[in-house]
Amino acid sequence: MTLQEFKDKIKRKIFKSTVGGIDYEFIPENTLRIKNNIASSVHYEIKEENGNFVLYHNSLLGNEPINIEIIPSEHRLELTLTTLFSNEFEGTWIEHTDFD
């Protein structure tokens, strides 16, 4: 999957984190927030670095950029997140679908 394809796939999507059960929304253009919480809105950027997608954010998810790994799934997008520098697991984000 290319960087642009990935950006298109997450646009206007809501993901539930396996850590804390928090719902996150990717809102065009380049806004990430906790679902229905305008005060948590931050600017984000996703770049491709060394074949990986890296999420840069304004401290919504801690102080480090986040490395994103796409987990193959037939029904929805699933993402494993780890911190870029310390390689700490930050959880799996699972796309909300119509049957959730």
PyMOL commands that set and color helices and strands:
alter all, ss='L'
color gray80, all
select helices_A, chain A and resi 3-10+38-40
alter helices_A, ss='H'
color red, helices_A
select strands_A, chain A and resi 14-17+23-27+31-34+42-49+52-57+66-71+78-83+89-95
alter strands_A, ss='S'
color yellow, strands_A
deselect
rebuild
show_as cartoon
